[in-house]
Amino acid sequence: MELGCLLKYDGEGFFNASLAEPMSCIIGAYNAQYHREFGVYEHKMGIENGGNMAILAGTGPMGLGAIDYIVNNDKRPKRLAV
C-alpha cells in the first residue's frame, strides 16, 4: 500500500471479487483428487467421470459453491452425496 501498488476499483460492489479466493480453493480441491489401481503406483489426477463423490459438511457457502461447480463441470460424478 505504501508503494501505491493497489489497483483502483470504481465498481458498484466488491462481492464478485470476494468469491475468487473461495472458488480457487474449491477448484484446487476438485483437481487435487487422485485415484490409483491396486499395485500400480501411477496417480490419475482429477475425479472419475461417472464415479461417486461425497462432500462432507458441504451446506455452507463453500459447500454450495462446490456443488454448483461440480454439477456444472464437464467431468462430473454419477452420484453426489452431500
LOTIDO-283009 format. One line per 4 residues: their letters; for each residue x negated, y negated, z negated of C-alpha. Coordinates in Angstrom, 1 decimal, padded with zeros to 4 digits. Layout:
LOTIDO-283009
A) X:Y:Z | ... $
END
This chain:
LOTIDO-283009
MELG) 000.0:000.0:000.0 | -002.8:-002.4:-000.8 | -004.3:-001.9:002.7 | -001.0:-002.6:004.4 $
CLLK) -000.6:000.9:005.9 | 003.1:001.3:005.2 | 005.5:001.3:008.1 | 008.2:-001.4:008.1 $
YDGE) 011.7:000.1:008.2 | 014.6:-002.1:009.2 | 017.3:000.6:009.4 | 020.6:000.9:007.5 $
GFFN) 019.5:003.6:005.1 | 016.7:006.0:004.1 | 018.9:009.1:003.8 | 017.9:010.6:007.2 $
ASLA) 014.2:010.3:006.3 | 014.8:011.7:002.8 | 015.7:015.1:004.4 | 012.4:015.5:006.1 $
EPMS) 010.5:017.0:003.2 | 013.2:019.5:002.0 | 013.7:020.6:005.6 | 010.0:021.1:006.2 $
CIIG) 009.9:023.4:003.1 | 012.9:025.4:004.5 | 011.4:025.8:007.9 | 008.0:026.7:006.4 $
AYNA) 009.5:029.4:004.2 | 011.6:030.7:007.2 | 008.4:031.0:009.3 | 006.3:032.4:006.5 $
QYHR) 008.3:035.6:006.2 | 006.5:038.7:007.5 | 007.1:042.4:008.0 | 004.8:045.4:008.4 $
EFGV) 005.2:049.0:009.1 | 004.1:051.6:006.5 | 000.4:052.4:007.1 | 000.0:049.7:009.7 $
YEHK) -001.8:046.6:008.4 | -000.6:044.1:011.1 | 001.8:041.4:009.9 | 004.7:040.5:012.1 $
MGIE) 005.4:036.9:011.3 | 009.0:035.4:011.1 | 012.2:037.1:010.4 | 013.5:040.1:012.3 $
NGGN) 016.2:039.1:014.8 | 019.3:041.0:013.8 | 017.9:042.0:010.4 | 019.1:041.4:006.9 $
MAIL) 018.4:038.3:004.8 | 019.2:037.3:001.2 | 018.9:033.8:-000.2 | 018.9:033.8:-004.0 $
AGTG) 020.3:030.7:-005.8 | 021.0:029.1:-002.5 | 024.0:027.0:-003.3 | 022.3:023.7:-003.9 $
PMGL) 021.2:021.1:-001.2 | 018.2:023.1:-000.1 | 020.1:026.3:000.0 | 022.8:024.8:002.1 $
GAID) 020.1:023.3:004.4 | 018.5:026.8:004.7 | 021.9:028.4:005.6 | 022.5:025.7:008.2 $
YIVN) 019.0:026.2:009.7 | 019.3:030.0:009.7 | 022.7:030.3:011.3 | 021.9:027.7:014.0 $
NDKR) 018.5:029.2:014.9 | 017.8:031.3:017.9 | 016.3:034.0:015.7 | 018.9:034.8:013.1 $
PKRL) 019.8:037.7:010.8 | 022.7:040.0:011.5 | 023.6:039.9:007.8 | 023.0:036.9:005.5 $
AV) 023.8:037.2:001.7 | 023.8:034.1:-000.4 $
END
